[in-house]
Amino acid sequence: MQTMTFLRALGCALLCQATLAAHADPLSYARYDQVRTRDLQLDLKADFKQKTLSGYAELSLNWIDPAARTLVLDTRDLSIAKVQVQDKRGAWQMAPYQLDKADPEKGQALRITTTGQPGKVRVYYHTAPNAIALQWLTPQQTMSGKLPFMFSQSQSINARSWVPSQDTPAVRFTYSARIDAPAGMRVVMSAENDEKATGKGGWKFRMPQPIPSYLLAIAIGELEVRKLGPRSAVYAEPPRIKAAEYELADTEKMIQAAEALYGPYGWGRYDMIVLPPSFPYGGMENPRLTFLTPTMIAGDRSLVDLIAHELAHSWSGNLVTNASWKHMWLNEGFTTYVTTRIVEQLYGSEVAQMGVQVDQEELAASIRELPAAKTALVTRDADANPAETYTDDGIIYPKGAWFLATMERRAGRAVFDPFLRGWFDQHAFQSVTTEQFIAYLRKNLLTQHPDVMPQAELDEWLYGTGVPASAQRVVSPRLALLDQHRDAWLKGELATKDLGMDKWIAIESMHFLNDVNNKASAAQLRELDQVYGVGKSGNNEVAYRFYLASVNAGYDVRQPLQAFLLSVGRQKFVVPLYSALMKTPQGHVWAKEVYAQARERYHPVTQESVDKLMAAQAH
């Protein structure tokens, strides 16, 4: 690394965490100003009949407050069998504990009373069958239909539903695990995965770099693995492995592109797993094993910017992590900016430019739909209710990237690139706040180049609502020409067959469909479908936007839409589609019928979102 060696950065991560004590995480019960987890050891058995993980979590502790005698852990729907502490002789002794009253969002605090300050604590427990982080799929819900499948989604505060932990990104720890699973099934985790492992004596894992709890991840199922490059491989169900291998062929090129910009990849390997369709997100940046939705497999590598995004998290998010979810823009805004730089390096500035323009347009649309308070990158109010003041997830990605791109444009890349790389180098394996970034920004950029971002404008970007008036929009010449064709088509001046949609790349189709949503008539969308087969598109980003525009226009796409909703569980797609359907009485009835069939196929996170939507629409 440029400013600090890898080992020095790793050591600093453990020594510097105490500086965050003043920034309490309101979404965690943990008192990490008193004691911190430095290592986690898991010994768990997966029971697919009971849909549980059971065993113990052993936490190695660093006590900070000499007077502290209580360890407080976050849990959610865990059944605690017993708690033990290790005495000075190494023997395990029973320890008293209590579970507080459950909160519907935060779960329960597990309070363990200790005599002295033990170095290790063991919690014996099992998870609930409906643990919100875990989805247990039947064989019928997998591609091959032979064996069941289970996978986790810990972000943002769901790790506590499968591991009793200090479930806050302010606390980082190394971990190891031994997992027992049924014969014929492979276990993978966000750790070192041995492609040649057989699982005899349990599947064993080690994560030598300290991570926050939300990056704990596990998947168990019928999985095959294919090598992609010298430090990357992909895992997937057997019927999907060939397509996954093809789609992800450029992974090593992406790693090299990112390293050229921001320094050596710090996690050893970059493996990926393509999960069943119920995975609720596009991707999850679990270190050493990115989790991916199968909806990114388009057959033509047209959605690989998703891989660039998850890879970018290896620097922004995983290496340097937001200290609480209030500061999430430090993860996602930075990552969106870095993604654009990787895409530009690999596929050229024209493609990257189109992607940024679409992001900025979708940001503008989101801002119009949200309360103003939800459109700031971060709130200054330390005591505010997180549910009311944390910025909407869809805002921080493009707005944070826009903020960084603004500084890059004004400072020039010769100045800005070393500045950003230095941020990653100097804060590697640490959890950080917006205030820390501002201090670094002033010292390392604004002191020398004050015109890059005056104080008033900096405040407007970070704490102001919407997008500052000074923000310069990206305008792609290629999309500008497409807009002319779109307008002519909407007016009936350009025939559908002359649009040339069959020659567009995915981002052009996404831009076009975004713009014709709520403008094109049912007849126009029907003709678009007949000429170009948009409703049968293998690109899920394109198909989703077409279905959304069709529902809003009254064009009947129920047959392909039902198949889509029954086979895709990605929240980004299903929640807006159900919401659009429920705007009309007829659509409302049909949406409930489809959801009744689809619900069991969705991850608990997605179920929770759609359940809330259905309940809100019922009143």
C-alpha positions in Angstrom: 0.0 0.0 0.0 1.0 3.6 -0.7 1.0 5.2 2.8 1.0 2.2 5.1 2.1 -1.4 4.7 -0.6 -4.1 4.8 0.5 -5.5 8.1 0.7 -2.0 9.8 -2.8 -1.3 8.5 -4.0 -4.6 9.9 -2.4 -3.9 13.3 -3.9 -0.4 13.4 -7.3 -1.8 12.8 -7.2 -3.5 16.2 -5.4 -0.7 18.1 -7.5 2.2 16.7 -11.0 0.8 17.3 -11.3 2.4 20.7 -11.4 5.8 19.1 -14.9 5.1 17.9 -16.3 4.6 21.4 -17.9 8.1 21.3 -19.9 7.2 18.2 -22.4 4.8 19.7 -24.4 2.7 17.1 -28.1 3.2 17.9 -28.9 -0.1 16.1 -26.8 -2.2 18.5 -27.1 -3.0 22.2 -23.3 -3.7 22.4 -21.3 -1.6 24.8 -18.2 -1.6 22.6 -16.7 1.3 24.6 -16.3 -1.3 27.4 -15.3 -4.5 25.7 -14.8 -5.6 22.1 -14.8 -8.8 20.2 -11.4 -9.5 18.6 -12.0 -13.0 17.3 -15.0 -15.3 16.7 -14.9 -19.1 16.6 -18.1 -20.8 15.3 -18.9 -24.5 15.7 -22.3 -25.2 14.2 -24.4 -27.9 12.7 -26.9 -27.3 9.9 -30.2 -29.1 10.3 -32.3 -28.8 7.2 -35.3 -30.7 8.7 -35.5 -28.3 11.6 -34.2 -25.3 9.6 -31.7 -24.4 12.3 -28.0 -23.9 12.9 -27.0 -25.1 16.4 -23.8 -25.2 18.3 -21.7 -22.5 19.9 -20.0 -19.1 19.2 -16.8 -18.5 21.1 -15.8 -14.8 21.4 -12.3 -13.7 22.3 -12.5 -10.3 24.0 -10.5 -7.1 24.5 -11.7 -5.4 27.7 -11.4 -1.6 27.5 -13.1 -0.4 30.6 -11.3 -1.8 33.8 -14.6 -1.5 35.7 -16.7 -3.4 33.2 -18.2 -6.8 34.3 -20.9 -7.3 31.7 -20.7 -8.4 28.1 -23.7 -7.3 26.0 -24.4 -9.1 22.7 -27.0 -8.6 20.0 -29.3 -11.4 19.3 -32.6 -11.9 17.4 -34.8 -15.0 17.9 -31.9 -17.1 19.2 -32.6 -19.9 21.7 -29.8 -19.7 24.3 -28.9 -23.1 25.9 -26.1 -21.9 28.2 -23.2 -19.5 28.5 -19.7 -20.3 29.6 -16.6 -18.1 30.4 -13.0 -19.3 30.4 -11.1 -18.8 33.6 -7.4 -18.0 34.0 -6.6 -21.7 34.1 -8.3 -22.3 30.8 -11.3 -24.1 32.3 -14.8 -23.3 31.2 -17.3 -22.1 33.9 -21.0 -21.5 33.7 -21.9 -17.8 33.6 -25.2 -16.1 34.4 -27.0 -14.3 31.6 -30.3 -12.7 30.8 -32.2 -11.9 27.6 -33.9 -8.5 27.5 -37.4 -7.9 26.1 -37.4 -8.3 22.3 -37.6 -5.2 20.1 -39.1 -5.9 16.6 -36.3 -4.3 14.8 -33.2 -4.7 17.0 -33.9 -8.1 18.6 -32.8 -8.8 22.2 -29.8 -7.8 24.2 -28.0 -10.8 25.7 -26.4 -9.7 29.0 -23.6 -11.9 30.3 -22.4 -11.2 33.8 -18.8 -12.0 34.5 -16.5 -12.1 37.5 -13.3 -10.4 36.4 -12.7 -9.9 32.7 -12.5 -13.3 31.0 -10.6 -13.5 27.7 -13.2 -15.8 26.1 -16.9 -16.4 26.3 -18.9 -19.3 24.7 -22.6 -19.0 23.9 -24.4 -22.3 23.1 -27.6 -21.7 21.0 -29.7 -22.5 18.1 -31.3 -20.3 15.5 -35.0 -20.0 14.8 -36.4 -21.6 11.6 -37.6 -18.2 10.5 -34.3 -16.4 11.3 -34.4 -13.3 9.2 -30.8 -13.7 7.9 -31.2 -17.3 6.7 -33.3 -18.8 3.9 -33.8 -22.5 3.9 -34.9 -23.7 0.4 -36.5 -27.0 -0.3 -35.1 -29.2 -3.1 -38.0 -28.0 -5.3 -36.8 -24.4 -4.9 -33.4 -25.2 -6.4 -32.4 -25.6 -10.0 -31.6 -29.3 -9.9 -34.4 -30.2 -7.5 -32.2 -32.8 -5.7 -31.0 -31.2 -2.5 -32.1 -28.3 -0.2 -30.1 -25.1 0.0 -29.5 -22.5 2.7 -27.8 -19.0 2.5 -27.4 -16.0 4.7 -27.8 -12.2 4.3 -26.4 -10.5 7.4 -26.4 -6.8 6.3 -27.4 -4.6 7.8 -28.3 -5.9 11.4 -29.3 -9.5 10.7 -26.1 -11.3 11.7 -27.6 -11.3 15.2 -30.3 -13.7 14.1 -27.7 -16.5 13.4 -24.6 -15.5 15.5 -24.8 -13.8 19.0 -22.4 -10.9 18.4 -21.6 -7.3 18.7 -23.6 -6.7 15.6 -22.3 -3.3 14.6 -19.9 -2.2 11.8 -17.9 -0.3 14.5 -16.5 -3.7 15.8 -14.2 -5.8 13.6 -12.9 -9.2 14.3 -11.2 -12.2 12.8 -13.0 -15.5 12.7 -12.8 -19.2 12.1 -15.5 -21.8 11.8 -16.3 -25.5 11.7 -19.6 -26.4 10.1 -21.3 -29.8 9.9 -23.7 -30.2 6.9 -25.5 -33.2 5.3 -23.6 -35.4 2.9 -23.4 -34.3 -0.7 -23.6 -30.6 0.2 -20.8 -28.1 0.1 -20.4 -25.3 2.7 -18.9 -22.0 1.7 -18.3 -18.9 3.9 -17.0 -15.3 3.7 -13.5 -16.7 4.5 -10.8 -18.8 3.0 -12.6 -21.5 0.9 -10.7 -24.6 -0.1 -11.8 -25.7 -3.5 -10.5 -29.3 -2.7 -12.2 -29.6 0.7 -14.5 -32.6 1.2 -16.2 -31.7 4.4 -14.9 -34.8 6.2 -14.8 -33.9 9.9 -16.7 -30.7 9.2 -16.1 -27.9 6.8 -13.4 -25.6 8.1 -12.9 -21.9 7.5 -10.6 -19.1 8.5 -10.8 -15.3 8.0 -7.5 -13.8 9.0 -8.5 -10.2 8.3 -10.8 -8.4 10.8 -14.3 -7.9 9.4 -17.6 -6.4 10.9 -20.4 -8.7 11.7 -22.5 -7.8 8.6 -19.9 -9.5 6.4 -20.4 -12.9 8.1 -21.8 -15.1 5.5 -22.6 -18.8 4.8 -24.2 -20.9 2.1 -24.8 -24.6 2.0 -26.1 -26.6 -1.0 -25.3 -28.6 -4.1 -22.5 -26.5 -5.4 -19.8 -26.8 -8.1 -16.8 -24.6 -8.5 -15.0 -23.3 -11.6 -11.6 -21.5 -11.6 -11.8 -18.1 -13.3 -8.2 -16.8 -12.8 -5.2 -17.1 -10.5 -7.1 -15.8 -7.5 -10.7 -16.1 -8.4 -13.3 -18.9 -8.8 -17.1 -19.1 -9.0 -19.5 -21.4 -7.1 -23.0 -22.2 -8.3 -25.6 -24.9 -8.6 -24.6 -27.5 -11.2 -27.1 -26.4 -13.8 -26.0 -22.8 -13.6 -22.2 -23.2 -13.2 -21.4 -23.1 -17.0 -23.3 -19.8 -17.5 -21.8 -18.3 -14.4 -18.3 -19.2 -15.5 -18.9 -17.5 -18.9 -20.5 -14.4 -17.4 -17.7 -13.8 -14.9 -14.7 -14.4 -17.2 -13.4 -10.9 -16.9 -13.0 -11.0 -13.1 -9.2 -11.0 -13.1 -9.1 -8.0 -15.4 -11.4 -6.2 -13.0 -9.2 -6.9 -10.0 -6.2 -5.7 -11.9 -8.0 -2.5 -13.0 -9.0 -1.8 -9.4 -5.5 -2.4 -8.1 -4.0 0.0 -10.7 -6.2 2.7 -9.2 -6.4 2.0 -5.5 -3.6 -0.4 -4.5 -3.1 -4.1 -3.9 -6.2 -6.3 -3.3 -6.0 -7.0 0.4 -8.1 -10.1 0.8 -6.1 -12.9 -0.8 -8.7 -14.4 -3.1 -11.8 -12.9 -4.8 -14.3 -15.8 -5.2 -18.0 -15.5 -5.9 -21.1 -17.6 -5.5 -24.2 -17.3 -7.7 -27.1 -18.0 -5.4 -30.7 -19.2 -6.1 -33.1 -16.5 -7.5 -34.6 -15.7 -4.0 -31.4 -13.9 -3.0 -32.9 -10.4 -2.2 -30.1 -8.2 -3.5 -28.0 -7.8 -6.6 -24.9 -8.7 -4.8 -23.4 -8.8 -1.3 -19.8 -7.9 -0.9 -18.9 -10.7 1.6 -15.1 -10.6 1.6 -13.4 -13.5 -0.2 -16.8 -14.7 -1.4 -19.1 -12.2 -3.0 -22.8 -13.4 -3.1 -24.5 -12.7 -6.4 -28.0 -12.8 -7.8 -28.6 -15.0 -10.8 -30.4 -12.0 -12.4 -27.0 -10.6 -13.3 -26.5 -13.6 -15.8 -27.7 -12.1 -19.0 -25.8 -14.4 -21.3 -23.8 -11.6 -22.9 -21.9 -10.1 -19.9 -24.0 -6.9 -20.2 -24.5 -6.6 -16.4 -21.0 -7.1 -15.2 -20.9 -3.7 -13.7 -22.6 -5.4 -10.8 -19.4 -7.5 -10.4 -17.3 -4.3 -10.6 -19.5 -2.8 -7.8 -19.1 -5.7 -5.5 -15.3 -5.9 -6.2 -15.0 -2.2 -5.5 -16.3 -2.9 -2.0 -13.1 -4.7 -1.4 -11.7 -1.2 -0.9 -14.7 0.9 0.0 -16.8 -0.9 2.6 -14.8 -4.0 3.4 -11.4 -2.5 3.8 -12.6 0.9 5.1 -16.1 0.5 6.7 -18.8 2.8 7.9 -18.7 2.9 11.7 -22.5 2.8 11.8 -25.3 2.7 9.2 -25.8 6.5 9.6 -22.5 6.8 7.7 -23.5 4.2 5.0 -22.6 6.6 2.2 -18.9 6.0 3.0 -19.5 2.4 1.9 -21.9 2.8 -1.0 -21.3 6.3 -2.4 -17.5 5.5 -2.5 -18.1 2.1 -4.1 -20.4 3.5 -6.8 -17.7 6.0 -7.7 -15.0 3.4 -7.8 -17.3 1.1 -9.9 -17.5 3.8 -12.6 -13.7 4.1 -12.6 -13.3 0.3 -13.0 -15.9 0.2 -15.8 -14.2 3.1 -17.6 -10.9 1.3 -17.4 -12.2 -1.9 -18.8 -15.0 -0.8 -21.2 -14.2 2.8 -22.1 -15.4 6.2 -21.1 -18.5 6.2 -23.3 -20.0 3.2 -21.5 -19.0 4.6 -18.1 -20.6 7.9 -18.9 -23.9 6.4 -19.9 -24.0 4.5 -16.6 -23.4 7.6 -14.6 -26.1 9.5 -16.5 -28.7 6.8 -15.9 -27.7 6.7 -12.2 -28.1 10.5 -11.9 -31.5 10.4 -13.7 -32.7 7.6 -11.4 -31.5 9.6 -8.4 -33.6 12.6 -9.5 -36.6 10.4 -9.8 -36.0 8.9 -6.3 -35.6 12.4 -4.8 -39.0 13.4 -6.1 -40.6 10.5 -4.3 -39.0 10.8 -0.9 -39.3 13.1 2.2 -36.5 15.7 2.0 -34.9 14.4 5.2 -34.2 11.1 3.5 -32.2 12.7 0.7 -29.2 14.0 2.7 -26.0 11.9 2.6 -25.8 12.0 6.4 -27.6 13.7 9.3 -25.8 15.9 11.9 -28.3 14.9 14.6 -26.6 12.4 16.8 -29.7 11.5 18.8 -32.1 11.2 15.9 -34.2 8.1 15.4 -32.4 6.0 12.7 -35.7 4.9 11.1 -36.7 8.5 10.5 -33.4 10.1 9.6 -31.1 7.6 7.9 -30.8 8.4 4.3 -32.7 6.2 1.8 -30.4 3.5 0.4 -31.2 4.4 -3.2 -29.9 8.0 -2.6 -26.5 7.4 -1.1 -25.1 5.3 -4.0 -25.4 7.9 -6.8 -25.3 11.0 -4.7 -22.2 10.0 -2.8 -20.6 9.0 -6.1 -21.6 12.4 -7.6 -20.0 14.2 -4.7 -16.7 12.4 -5.2 -16.8 12.8 -9.0 -17.3 16.6 -8.5 -14.1 16.8 -6.4 -12.3 14.6 -8.9 -13.3 16.8 -11.9 -12.2 20.0 -10.1 -9.0 18.7 -8.6 -8.0 16.6 -11.6 -7.2 12.9 -11.4 -3.5 13.5 -10.9 -4.4 15.0 -7.5 -7.6 13.2 -6.6 -6.6 9.6 -7.3 -3.6 9.6 -4.8 -5.9 11.4 -2.3 -8.5 8.6 -2.5 -6.0 5.8 -2.5 -4.4 7.4 0.6 -7.9 7.3 2.3 -8.0 3.5 1.8 -4.4 3.0 2.8 -4.5 5.0 6.0 -7.8 3.6 7.2 -7.4 0.0 6.1 -9.3 -2.5 8.3 -10.8 0.3 10.3 -14.4 1.5 10.8 -14.8 5.2 10.1 -17.2 8.1 10.4 -18.1 11.1 8.1 -16.3 13.3 10.6 -13.1 11.3 10.0 -13.4 11.6 6.3 -13.9 15.4 6.5 -10.8 15.7 8.7 -8.8 13.6 6.1 -10.3 15.7 3.2 -9.3 19.0 4.8 -5.8 17.8 5.6 -5.0 16.0 2.4 -6.9 17.9 -0.3 -8.7 21.1 0.7 -5.8 22.7 2.5 -3.7 22.6 -0.7 -6.7 23.0 -3.1 -9.4 25.0 -1.3 -11.3 25.8 -4.5 -12.1 22.1 -5.0 -14.9 22.3 -2.4 -15.7 25.4 -0.4 -17.1 24.8 3.1 -20.6 25.9 2.3 -20.8 23.5 -0.7 -19.3 20.7 1.3 -22.0 21.1 3.9 -24.6 21.2 1.2 -23.4 17.9 -0.3 -23.2 16.1 3.0 -26.0 17.5 5.1 -28.3 19.2 2.5 -31.3 17.7 0.9 -31.6 16.8 -2.7 -28.6 17.6 -5.0 -26.7 20.9 -4.8 -27.4 23.4 -7.6 -23.7 23.4 -8.3 -23.8 19.7 -9.3 -22.8 19.2 -12.9 -24.9 16.6 -14.7 -23.3 14.0 -17.0 -24.7 14.1 -20.5 -23.8 11.3 -22.8 -23.8 12.2 -26.5 -24.9 8.7 -27.3 -27.9 8.9 -24.9 -28.7 12.4 -26.2 -29.2 11.0 -29.7 -31.3 8.1 -28.3 -33.5 10.7 -26.5 -34.3 12.3 -29.8 -35.4 9.0 -31.2 -37.4 8.3 -28.0 -39.3 11.7 -28.3 -40.0 11.1 -31.9 -41.3 7.6 -31.1 -43.5 8.8 -28.3 -45.0 11.4 -30.7 -45.6 8.7 -33.3 -43.1 10.3 -35.7 -40.7 7.4 -35.6 -41.8 3.8 -36.3 -41.1 1.2 -33.7 -39.1 -0.9 -36.2 -36.8 2.1 -36.8 -35.9 2.6 -33.2 -33.0 0.1 -33.6 -33.4 -1.3 -30.0 -31.9 -4.6 -31.1 -28.6 -2.8 -31.6 -28.6 -1.1 -28.2 -26.5 -2.1 -25.2 -28.3 -2.8 -21.9 -27.7 0.6 -20.4 -29.4 2.2 -23.4 -32.4 0.0 -23.1 -32.6 0.7 -19.4 -32.4 4.5 -20.0 -35.1 4.3 -22.7 -37.5 2.3 -20.6 -37.0 4.5 -17.6 -37.9 7.5 -19.7 -41.0 6.0 -21.4 -42.4 4.7 -18.1 -45.7 6.6 -17.5 -45.5 8.2 -21.0 -45.8 5.4 -23.6 -49.2 4.0 -24.3 -50.3 0.4 -24.0 -50.3 0.1 -27.8 -46.8 1.5 -28.1 -45.5 -1.0 -25.5 -47.3 -3.9 -27.2 -45.6 -3.0 -30.5 -42.2 -2.6 -28.8 -42.7 -6.1 -27.4 -43.8 -7.6 -30.7 -40.9 -6.1 -32.7 -38.1 -6.6 -30.2 -39.4 -9.2 -27.7 -38.6 -7.0 -24.8 -40.9 -9.0 -22.5 -38.8 -12.1 -23.1 -35.5 -10.3 -22.5 -32.8 -12.4 -20.9 -31.5 -9.3 -19.2 -33.5 -8.9 -16.0 -32.7 -5.2 -15.6 -34.3 -4.6 -19.0 -37.2 -7.0 -18.5 -38.0 -5.4 -15.1 -38.2 -1.9 -16.5 -40.4 -3.1 -19.4 -42.8 -4.8 -17.0 -43.0 -1.8 -14.8 -43.8 0.5 -17.8 -46.3 -2.0 -19.1 -48.2 -2.2 -15.8 -48.3 1.5 -15.5 -49.6 1.9 -19.1 -52.2 -0.9 -18.8 -50.5 -3.3 -21.3 -51.3 -6.8 -20.2 -48.0 -8.6 -19.5 -49.4 -10.9 -16.8 -48.1 -14.1 -18.2 -44.4 -13.2 -18.4 -44.7 -11.0 -15.3 -46.1 -13.9 -13.2 -43.2 -16.1 -14.3 -40.8 -13.3 -13.4 -42.3 -12.7 -10.0 -42.3 -16.4 -9.3 -38.7 -16.9 -10.3 -36.9 -13.7 -9.2 -36.7 -12.6 -5.5 -34.5 -9.5 -5.9 -36.1 -6.7 -3.8 -35.1 -4.0 -6.3 -37.4 -5.7 -8.9 -40.3 -7.3 -7.0 -41.2 -4.5 -4.6 -41.8 -1.8 -7.2 -43.6 -4.3 -9.4 -46.1 -5.3 -6.7 -46.5 -1.6 -5.8 -47.3 -0.7 -9.4 -49.8 -3.5 -9.7 -51.6 -2.5 -6.5 -52.5 0.9 -7.9 -55.6 -0.5 -9.7 -58.3 -2.7 -8.2 -57.8 -5.4 -10.8 -54.1 -5.3 -10.4 -54.4 -5.4 -6.6 -56.3 -8.6 -6.7 -54.0 -10.2 -9.1 -50.9 -9.1 -7.2 -52.1 -10.7 -4.0 -52.8 -13.9 -5.9 -49.3 -14.1 -7.4 -47.7 -13.1 -4.0 -49.6 -16.0 -2.3 -47.8 -18.4 -4.6 -44.4 -16.5 -4.7 -44.0 -15.6 -1.0 -42.5 -18.9 0.1 -39.9 -18.6 -2.6 -38.7 -15.2 -1.4 -36.0 -14.5 1.2 -37.3 -13.4 4.6 -36.0 -9.9 4.0 -38.0 -9.6 0.8 -41.1 -11.2 2.5 -40.9 -8.5 5.2 -40.8 -5.7 2.6 -43.7 -7.0 0.5 -45.7 -7.9 3.6 -45.4 -4.2 4.7 -46.4 -3.0 1.2 -49.5 -5.3 1.1 -50.5 -4.3 4.7 -50.2 -0.6 3.8 -52.2 -0.9 0.6 -55.0 -2.8 2.5 -55.8 0.3 4.6 
